[in-house]
């Protein structure tokens, strides 16, 4: 299991680094102008430095478990088992992507592994997760529905706890005793603003406890600590004990989007955070446990090769047909295409 966790983190890091490079010049923001060379267009929110959280949590999940994500959801999607090549194609806007190239980075979904979708709206994944968990509970109660201990896991950031859906979702989950694990990826930043000064009280854990939901803090840059804590909480949720919250303290190494150099951040803060890089910490732990360096290098190399193959496939993949623009569109019956 230790090497599997390390492999998941390396795959996420390799994917994020490649996506970052492919997105340069893809959006006009933070003083930069979009150019013609970018292969990934639009905002791209990276989870670099946060790999231990999705790796440690999703190692306990089944394909039949549900997961909701955030606008920073590449790592969650990969850790849940989604195909890396199809995800890269989605970022490129190609027809072979999960959503036919229509969703892009912020709206990736893969129902085949229970990944219900990333979400471009802060905190919007919380009520989606609660709805999914409520559906799971109702299905298990229906005649012929069959008993099930499937659960829903909801990832969200520290910025989300200051928005209404956070309170509404946790309250609903607790009132109805829903099988949902809330995972706060506390990366210290809400877009370009430090979260601490604008968050009253003791944060996500304290607010969950105030609603009667047990909360567990964990070092979110220690994949083994995350794995242990998540395993215990997942087991409690599966056992029908109601919702739980995992508060993982981590750090967002990159800026808000891939073209954001985060000039608003104190360089000393970033330097200190890099000293606790989750992959470096896991590597040191594995070496101390007797894993040969050559094996770790091989895992890293395999991850890089897999991502390069995904890049090549995404480059070669076809663009969506023009007619695809008129599919997957909701109509209220009042309009007519012309």
C-alpha positions in Angstrom: 0.0 0.0 0.0 2.8 2.4 0.8 4.2 2.2 -2.7 0.7 2.5 -4.2 0.2 5.8 -2.3 3.6 7.0 -3.6 2.7 6.1 -7.1 -0.6 8.0 -6.9 1.2 11.1 -5.7 3.8 10.8 -8.5 1.1 10.4 -11.2 -0.7 13.5 -9.9 2.5 15.6 -9.7 3.6 14.6 -13.2 0.1 15.3 -14.6 0.0 18.8 -13.0 3.5 19.7 -14.1 2.7 18.8 -17.7 -0.7 20.5 -17.6 0.9 23.7 -16.3 3.4 23.8 -19.1 0.7 23.1 -21.7 -1.4 25.9 -20.3 1.1 28.7 -20.5 -0.3 31.5 -22.7 -3.8 29.9 -22.5 -5.6 32.7 -20.7 -5.3 36.5 -20.4 -4.9 37.1 -16.7 -2.5 38.3 -14.1 -0.8 40.6 -16.6 -0.3 37.9 -19.2 -1.9 37.7 -22.7 -3.2 34.6 -24.3 -1.1 33.3 -27.1 -1.6 30.8 -30.0 0.8 28.2 -28.7 -1.1 27.1 -25.6 -2.6 23.6 -25.8 -4.8 24.1 -22.7 -7.1 27.1 -22.8 -8.8 28.9 -20.0 -8.1 28.9 -16.3 -6.2 25.9 -15.0 -6.1 25.3 -11.2 -3.3 23.1 -10.0 -3.1 20.9 -6.9 0.7 20.7 -6.9 1.8 20.2 -3.3 -1.5 18.8 -2.1 -1.1 15.2 -3.5 -1.1 13.5 -0.2 -4.7 14.3 0.6 -6.4 12.7 -2.5 -4.0 9.8 -2.5 -4.5 9.0 1.2 -8.3 9.4 1.1 -9.2 7.8 -2.2 -7.1 4.7 -1.4 -10.1 3.6 0.7 -12.7 4.2 -1.9 -14.5 1.8 -4.4 -15.7 2.7 -7.9 -19.2 2.5 -6.5 -18.5 5.2 -3.9 -19.2 8.8 -5.1 -16.8 11.7 -5.0 -17.3 15.4 -5.6 -14.5 17.8 -6.3 -13.5 21.5 -6.6 -12.1 23.7 -9.3 -8.7 22.3 -8.2 -9.7 18.7 -8.9 -7.2 16.9 -11.1 -5.6 15.1 -8.2 -9.0 13.9 -6.8 -10.0 12.6 -10.2 -6.8 10.7 -10.8 -6.8 9.2 -7.2 -10.4 8.0 -7.7 -9.3 5.9 -10.7 -10.2 8.1 -13.7 -8.2 7.4 -16.9 -5.2 9.8 -17.1 -5.1 10.0 -20.9 -8.8 10.9 -21.2 -8.4 13.6 -18.6 -5.5 15.1 -20.5 -7.6 15.1 -23.6 -10.4 16.9 -21.8 -8.0 19.6 -20.7 -7.0 19.9 -24.4 -10.6 20.3 -25.4 -10.5 17.2 -27.6 -13.4 14.9 -28.5 -11.8 11.9 -26.7 -12.0 13.7 -23.3 -14.3 12.6 -20.5 -16.8 15.3 -21.5 -16.1 15.4 -25.2 -13.8 18.4 -24.7 -16.7 20.5 -23.3 -15.9 20.5 -19.6 -12.2 21.2 -19.5 -10.2 21.4 -16.3 -13.0 22.7 -14.0 -15.8 20.4 -15.0 -14.2 16.9 -15.4 -16.4 14.0 -14.5 -16.2 10.3 -14.8 -19.3 8.5 -13.6 -17.7 5.1 -14.3 -15.5 5.5 -11.2 -18.0 7.5 -9.2 -16.4 10.9 -9.9 -19.4 13.1 -10.1 -17.5 16.2 -11.2 -15.2 19.0 -10.5 -17.0 22.4 -10.0 -16.0 25.9 -10.9 -18.1 27.4 -8.1 -16.5 27.5 -4.7 -18.4 25.3 -2.2 -20.9 24.1 -4.9 -19.7 20.5 -4.6 -20.9 20.3 -1.0 -24.6 20.2 -1.7 -24.0 17.9 -4.7 -22.2 15.5 -2.4 -25.0 15.6 0.2 -27.6 15.0 -2.5 -25.6 12.0 -3.7 -25.2 10.6 -0.1 -28.9 11.1 0.5 -29.7 9.1 -2.7 -27.4 6.3 -1.5 -29.2 6.2 1.9 -32.7 6.2 0.2 -31.8 3.5 -2.3 -30.6 1.2 0.6 -34.0 1.7 2.2 -36.2 1.0 -0.8 -37.8 -2.5 -1.2 -35.4 -4.5 -3.3 -32.9 -1.7 -3.2 -30.4 -3.9 -1.4 -28.3 -3.0 1.5 -25.2 -1.0 0.6 -22.4 0.6 2.5 -21.3 2.9 -0.3 -20.4 6.4 0.7 -19.8 9.8 -0.8 -16.6 11.8 -0.2 -16.7 15.6 -0.7 -13.5 17.5 -1.2 -13.5 21.3 -0.6 -11.1 24.0 0.3 -10.8 26.3 3.3 -12.2 29.1 1.3 -15.5 27.2 0.9 -16.2 27.2 4.7 -17.1 30.9 4.5 -19.8 30.3 2.0 -23.4 29.3 2.7 -23.4 25.9 1.0 -20.9 24.6 3.6 -23.2 25.2 6.6 -26.3 24.0 4.6 -24.6 20.8 3.5 -23.1 19.8 6.8 -26.4 20.6 8.6 -28.4 18.4 6.1 -25.9 15.6 6.3 -26.1 15.5 10.1 -29.8 15.9 10.4 -30.4 12.9 8.1 -27.4 10.9 9.2 -26.0 10.6 5.7 -23.0 8.5 4.6 -20.7 11.3 3.6 -17.1 12.1 4.5 -16.3 15.8 4.2 -12.6 16.5 3.4 -11.3 20.0 3.9 -8.1 20.6 2.0 -6.9 23.6 4.0 -4.2 25.0 1.8 -4.2 28.4 3.5 -5.3 30.4 0.5 -8.7 31.5 -0.9 -7.8 32.4 -4.5 -5.4 35.4 -3.9 -6.3 36.0 -0.2 -4.9 34.3 2.8 -7.7 32.4 4.5 -6.7 32.9 8.1 -7.4 36.6 8.5 -10.9 36.3 7.0 -12.0 33.2 8.8 -13.6 33.7 12.3 -13.1 31.0 14.9 -11.1 27.8 14.6 -12.0 26.9 11.0 -13.6 23.9 9.4 -13.2 21.4 12.3 -14.8 23.7 14.9 -17.7 24.5 12.6 -18.3 20.8 12.0 -18.2 20.0 15.7 -20.7 22.8 16.4 -23.1 20.8 14.2 -22.4 17.6 16.0 -20.2 16.1 13.3 -17.0 14.6 14.6 -13.9 16.2 13.0 -10.4 14.9 12.7 -7.4 17.2 12.0 -4.5 15.7 10.1 -1.1 16.7 8.6 -2.2 16.9 5.0 1.4 16.7 3.7 1.9 13.3 5.3 0.3 10.7 3.1 0.6 8.0 5.6 -1.1 10.0 8.3 -3.9 11.0 5.9 -4.3 7.3 4.9 -4.6 6.2 8.5 -7.1 8.9 9.5 -9.2 8.6 6.4 -9.4 4.8 6.8 -10.8 5.2 10.2 -13.4 7.8 9.2 -14.4 5.9 6.0 -15.0 2.8 8.1 -17.2 4.8 10.5 -19.2 6.3 7.7 -19.7 2.9 6.1 -20.9 1.5 9.4 -23.8 4.0 9.3 -22.5 6.3 12.0 -23.3 9.4 10.0 -21.1 12.1 8.5 -17.5 12.8 9.4 -15.1 15.6 8.6 -11.3 15.3 7.9 -9.5 18.5 8.2 -6.2 18.2 6.2 -3.7 21.0 6.6 -1.7 21.3 3.4 -0.3 24.1 1.2 -1.0 25.3 -2.3 2.5 25.6 -3.8 1.3 27.2 -7.1 -0.7 30.4 -7.6 -4.5 30.4 -7.9 -4.3 29.5 -11.6 -1.3 28.2 -13.6 -0.4 31.7 -15.0 -0.5 33.3 -11.5 3.0 33.7 -10.1 1.5 34.5 -6.7 3.4 37.7 -6.2 1.1 38.5 -3.3 2.6 35.7 -1.3 5.7 36.0 1.0 8.5 34.1 -0.6 9.7 32.9 2.8 6.3 31.3 3.3 6.6 29.3 0.1 10.1 28.3 0.9 9.0 27.0 4.3 6.2 25.1 2.7 8.4 23.4 0.2 10.4 21.9 3.1 7.4 19.8 3.9 6.7 18.7 0.3 4.5 15.5 0.6 6.3 13.5 -2.1 9.7 14.2 -0.6 8.5 13.2 2.8 7.0 10.0 1.5 10.1 9.2 -0.4 12.2 9.7 2.8 9.9 7.5 4.8 10.0 4.7 2.2 13.8 4.8 2.0 13.9 4.6 5.8 11.6 1.6 5.6 14.0 -0.2 3.3 12.7 0.6 -0.2 15.5 0.9 -2.7 16.0 4.2 -4.4 16.0 2.6 -7.8 12.4 1.4 -7.2 11.3 4.9 -6.3 13.1 6.3 -9.4 11.3 3.7 -11.5 7.9 4.8 -10.2 8.6 8.4 -11.0 9.9 7.5 -14.5 6.8 5.4 -15.2 4.6 8.3 -14.1 6.4 10.7 -16.4 6.2 8.3 -19.3 2.5 7.8 -18.8 1.9 11.5 -18.8 4.0 12.0 -21.9 1.9 9.3 -23.7 -1.2 11.1 -22.6 0.1 14.4 -24.0 0.9 12.8 -27.3 -2.5 11.1 -27.5 -4.2 14.4 -26.7 -2.2 16.2 -29.4 -3.3 13.6 -32.0 -6.9 13.4 -30.9 -9.6 15.0 -33.0 -11.5 18.2 -32.1 -15.2 17.8 -31.4 -17.5 18.0 -34.3 -19.2 21.4 -34.8 -22.6 19.7 -34.3 -21.5 18.7 -30.8 -22.1 22.3 -29.7 -25.8 21.6 -29.9 -25.8 18.5 -27.8 -25.8 18.3 -24.0 -27.8 21.6 -23.9 -30.7 22.0 -21.6 -33.9 23.6 -23.0 -36.8 25.0 -21.0 -39.0 24.8 -24.0 -39.3 28.5 -24.6 -36.5 28.9 -27.1 -35.7 27.5 -30.6 -32.4 27.0 -32.3 -32.0 29.2 -35.4 
